Every structure is written in structure tokens, then in C-alpha cells.
Amino acid sequence: MGMNLKLWISLISLIFLVNCAQERVRDKQLVFPPDLNQPFLILEGDLGAEDTSEKGFVKRLISKITGPRSLIAPSRPVAIAVNQTGDVYVVDSDASSVLFYENKNGVLQRAMSMGVGILSNPISIAIHDNTIFVSDGSDGSIHKFDRDFKLLNTIQISEISHPAQIRINTKTGDLYILDTPGHQILVTNQDGEFKARLNNASLGKQLLIAPIDLAFTAEGNIVVLDALTRKVEIFSADFRHLSGFGDYDRVPGSFSYPRGLAVSSDGHLFITDAVFGSVQIFDTKGALLYFWGEIGTGAGQFLMPSAISFDSNNNLYIVDQYNNRVQIYHYMALGG
């Protein structure tokens, strides 16, 4: 009996010490830029793999007593989307599923795997109202689900070589499908019926070699990121080419292997680069405003950052692919 009491006292003391240490860590949030009194990026946490370090062992020991607190972690995240209520959907290619994290009063709850048995090689995800679209690289299809992830139908589009990223134009409800090897972007309605095509033939010049991601500005312009030209191209809603910027180099302000693109509420372009292990922020004229991140496994570091997405509360989700996690930042908008 005495030994059991000593064991419990030791465990309670350990929990107290670790909790105090965690509070001290939380007091020192990772912020960017770190040398400003009012930084505009705060690392809030991540949806990530289980910590296998010595500290992680202590956390797991505590969870045996207090109950599990961590979220289900993705094994190979490749894409992400956030719905209007802040629920997070992470495409997990290795698990052939989508992890759903429910937002309850600003807190992401334990995830559920969805689409198991339907998805084979999921690549991308897009959400419009209560409809969820997931592209599948195994057969070139796009699966359409309702909000409960019940399969509504599967879209097969013969005009594309391979559906990669898919995006929804929230103003029109149209589906934009990036066909990277086909050097084109196809526009359909939500049932897959053809509406328009953006490619080099329609443009009359070689602008799209490997379009890899796409986003929309508040004005309705279309921003396209090309992985091989290492450029950002901006088009009007009717596909007129307006401007472009970018170049291949190994210095900030240029690109080596750009992967993901998002437009913030203040109109800035956030672009991930897998080789740099960083995120760069540009205005729409191509001026570099800020960049952060480096190759590594620690907080604020990345291994193959790819998809990137904002929610309606200026929370920024970055798929840190080979760290098997999604890093979550809060962005204080810089203004126009």
C-alpha cells in the first residue's frame, strides 16, 4: 500500500512539473518576425505525428493517467481544406483517406478517417457549402461527398490527363481542375460538365508548363502557380493574362520548387517552397514582403511544405508533408 502511495505521489509530482514546463513553453510562443514588438504570425500548434522523443514519452505516460489528449496524426498529408465553420479536412495519401477534425468553439477535436474504401490515391480537396470534392490520382476521378462524407457521385473527365489540385471559385461555384502534366486548367460545374479551358493554346503563349496550384483574389482574378516555370501568373476572371512574376534561384524572392499557394484576407500571396523549406509572402506585383522557415523538424521548420490554406479567421494551415503534420499559424493581416 505504501509503495502504491509513493508511486502515485511521484506520478502526480511528475504531471505537475511537466504541466508547469508546458506553461513556460506556451509563454514563449514562436512568432514571426521575432524582432518586432507586434509580430504578424504566431505559431499556434500543429496536427502532427506522435512525439517519439524523451519528452514525448513523458506526455504518453501522463496520457495513461489523464486520458489521451492528442489528435489523430496524418501519416502523409498532401492537401488541406477548411470549411465555413472551421472544421479541417486533411488529405492523407498513405492512409488513402481524409482526416476530419471538427472545430468546437475554436478547438479542433479528435479526428475521424473518412473515405476509407472509396479513395485510393487522394491528391487534393475542395469544399463549397456542404459539398466536398476529392481528386483521386489512381484513376483520374473526382469524388463528390456530402458534409457527412457520404459519396454522392464520382466524376470522370476525359479532357484531362491527370487531376491534381482542385479549387472552387466561391463566387461562381465552378470547379477548377489543375491538370499539371496536361499543361492546363479545366473549368467545370460541380457535376463535371465542361465550361472552359485555360492552356497555352488559348493564351497564344507558353505560360503554363506545370500548373500546380491556384487561388482567387477578392477582385475575382485567378492566381496560378507553375512548378516548372517557377512563376506566378495572374489572369482575369475571363482568362486574360494580366501579369506575372518569379524566377528560378536559391535566394529569397525567387523559387526553387514552389508547391502551394494561398491568398490572405489582405490580398497577399503565401507560397510554399519545398526545396527552401519555407513560406514566402508577396504582394500581387511580385514584391517579397517576408519569408520564414527552414529545412528541419522543429517548430517553424519544414520538410517539403506543400499545400497551404487560410480559414475565415486568418488561421493559416501549412501541410508539412515529410514531417507528417500540418502547422497552424495565426496571421494578423498586414493591410493592403
N, C-alpha and C positions, 0 to 999 in steps of 0.2 A: 504493500500500500504506500509506504514511504517512498519507494523508488518511483512509483507512478506519479506521486505528487511532485517529486523533484523533476521528473520528465516534463510534466505539464507546465511547471514554473519556468523551466528552461525554454520550452517552445513559446510560451506567452512572451517571455523576455525577448526572444528572437524576433517574433512578429512585431513587437513594439519598436525594436531597434531598426528593423527593415522599413517599417512604415515611416519612422522619423527620417530615415535616409531618403525615402521616396519623396517626402515633403520637401526636403532640401533640394533634391533634383528638380522638382517642379518649380521651385522658386527661381531656378536658373534656366528659364526656357530658352531654347535655341531660337534666336531672332536674326533677321536679315534686313538691312545691313547691321552688323553687330556694333558699329561705332557711332550710331545715331541715337539721340535721345528718344526719338519716335520712329522705330523701325516699322517697315510696312509689310513684313512677312513674319509670321510666328509658326514654328513647327508645333502642331497640336498633338501629334502622335502618329500611329500607323496601324493598318490592318496587316499584321505580319506573321512571319513564321515563329514557331516556338523558340524561345531563348534557350540555347543549349550551354550557355556559359555557366560559371560558378554562381553568379548572381541569379541566373535563370533557375538553377537548382533550388535556391532558397525560395524563389517565387512558387515553384511547383510544390515544395514542401508545405508552404503556407496554404496553398490551394487544397491540399489534402484535408486541412482542418476547416478552413473558412468556405470551401466550395470553389469551383472553377470560376475564374473571372475573365479569362482571355477569350477572344473571339476566334472562331474557326479561321485558320490561315489558308490563303491560296497556296497551291503548290507551284504553279507557273502562271501568274497573272499576265494577261496580254491587253486587256481593254477594260474600260470602266464607263459607267453612266450613272447619273443621279437623277431621280425623278423630282416632281414638284414638291413633295413632302419631305425630301431629304433622305429617302431610302437609297442605299448604294448597291449597285449591281456590278460585280467583278467577274469578268470572263476568265475562267481558269482552263487553259488549253490542256494541261496534263490530266486534269480530272474530268475533262470533257463535260463541263457543266458551268453553270453560272452561280456564284455565291451571292446570296441576298442578305444584306444587312439592314434590318429595319430601324428606322430613326424614331425613337420615342423620347419626346421632349428634349431633343438635341443630343441624345446619347444613342450611339449605334449598338444595337442588341446583337446577341449571338446569331451567327449566320446559318442559313439553310442552303443546301445544294439543290439547284433546280435545273431541269432539263436533262437529267440523267436518263440515258437510254434513248434520247432523241438526238442530242448533239454528239457529233463525232470529233470534229476538229474546229471548235468555235474560235472565231477570229475577232469579231467586233460586235458592239451592241449599240442600239439607239432606242430612245424612248420618246413617245409622243402621246400625251394624255395618259390613257391607261393601256396603250398598246406597246409591246416590246418586240424589237426586231433583233435577231442574232444571225450574223453571217457564218456559214459553215464551209471551211476550206476543203472538206473531204469530197464534196460533190458539187460545190459551187452554188449551193442553195442559200436561201434566206428564210429562216423560220420566224413565224409571226405568232406571238403569245399574247394572252390577256394578262391582266395585272396579277392574277394568281398563278401565272406561268402555265396555264392550260394552252396546249397547242391549238391555234386557230386554223392555220394552214401553212403550207410550205411553198415558197415562191421559187420557181426555176426560170432564169432569164438567159435565153440563148445568145443574146447580143454581147455578153461579156465573157472574157477569158477566165477570170478568177475574181470573185468578190472579196475585197479586203475590208477596209474601213467602210462603215455605213454611217450616214449622218441624216438627220431630219431637219428640214427647213421649217422652223416652227411657225413662220408667217404663212406658208402655203400648205404645210403638211406633206410636202413631197419628200420622197426618199432619194438621197444622193448616194450612189454606189461607186466607190473608187475601185476601178479595175486597173491595178498597178501594172501588171505585165501587158495589158492591152493598151496602155498609154492613154487612158480615157476616164471620163466620169459620166456615168449614166444617171439620168433623172427619170424616176417612175412615180406613179402614185403608190399608195400603200398596199395595193394588190399586185404590184409588179408590172403594171401596164406602162409601156414606153411613153415618155413625154418629150425628152430632149437628150442631146448628147454633146459633151464638151471634149473635143480632141484636137489634135494638131491639124487635121484636115479642115475642120470647121473654123479654126483660128487662122489658117493660112501661114502658120509659122510654128517652129519646133519649140514649144513652151513646156509640154508635158511629156516627160520621159518615164518617170516612175512616180506618179502622184500617190502620196502615201497617207495624207490626212487633209482635212478640210474643216473650215469653220465659217460662221457667218458674222458679219459686223451688225451693229444696231441699225445701220443705214440699209442693210439688205445686201451688201456686197459679199462676194464669195472669196474667201482666202484659201489658197491651195498651197500645200507644202509638197515639194518634189524631192525625193530622196537622192536622185542621181544628178540632177542639175544643181542641187544644193541651193535652191532658190525658193522664195515665196512669191507667188503670183496672185494678183488681186484682180478680180473680174466684177463687173456689174451684174445685177440680177439677170440681165438678158445676155450674159456671156461676152460682153465687150471687155477686152483687156485694158485695164486702167493703169497698172503699174506693177513693178516687181523689184525685188532686191535679194541680195545674198550672193555668196561666193564660197568656193572651197578653200579652206585654210585651217590652220591649227591655232588660231588666235580668237579671242572673244570678238563677237560681231560677225563672225563667219560661221560656216557649218562644216562638219566632217561627215556625220551620219545622222541627220535630223530624223526624228521619228514621230513626234506628237505635237499637236497644235491646239491651242485654246485661245479664245478671245475673252478678256476680262470685262467687267461691267463698265470700266472707264475706257475701253476701246484699245487696250494694249494687247500685243501678241505674245503669248508664252509658248516657247518652243523647246522641246527636249532634244538633246543630242546624245546618242548612245556612246559615241567614242569619247567625248569630253566628260561624260558622266555629269552633265549639268543641265540647268534650265536657263534660257536667255529670255529677256524681256525687251521687245522692240515696240516702237510706235509704228503706225501704218506706213510711214515714209522710209522705214528701214533703219532708223537711228537706234543704236543699242542704249537702253536705259539702265539695265542692271543684269547681272548674272550671278548665279550661285550654284554650289555643288561641286563635287569632285568624285573620282572613282574611289569606291570604298564601301564598307559595310556598316559604318556608324550612322548616327543620326545626321541628317542633312547631306549624306553621301549617297551615291547611286551606283548600281551595276546594271547597265542597259536600261536607262529610263526610256519609257515609250509613251503610252497613251496618257493624256492629261485632260482634266475636265474641271470646270467650275460648277458649284451649285448656286442657288439663288441667294445665298447668304455670304457670298465671296469666300467660301471654303474651296481650297484647291486640292484636287486629288491627283497624285502622280504615281503611275504604275512603275514601280522599281523592280523590273522584271526578274533579274537574276539574284536579287536579294529576297525574292518571293514575298513581296509586301507591297502595300500601297501607302505612300507617305501622305499625310494630311496636313495642310498649312492653312492658316487664315491670312487673307490678303486685305490690307487696308488700302482701298483704291487710291491711286495717285492723282486722279483727276485727268481731264482731257489734255 
